[in-house]
Amino acid sequence: MKINLTQVFRLSAQQVSSTLENETVILDYERGIYYTLDEVGTFIWKMLQQKPMTIAELKSGVLAEYDTDEAICENDIYELLKALLHEKLLEKV
């Protein structure tokens, strides 16, 4: 699946989520499946709850919040978005 830095993503309408401390639980209510996100995944999820964003915008937010390598950050965001797209919890705009 090709994803570029300027592609815009938004949360899918087929999910509901709840955040407790540094973890987010997501329910795909059409399939009845739960997913969980760790602290950084939760940070990204919260950013996407505010508005649709690109990988570049998400990367900028994560790098401002966490001390991490830029290349690793970008790859991890790409992998998370790819998984969320696959599970239909995220959509390309």
PyMOL commands that set and color helices and strands:
alter all, ss='L'
color gray80, all
select helices_A, chain A and resi 39-50+55-65+70-86
alter helices_A, ss='H'
color red, helices_A
select strands_A, chain A and resi 8-11+15-20+23-28+33-37+53-54+90-92
alter strands_A, ss='S'
color yellow, strands_A
deselect
rebuild
show_as cartoon
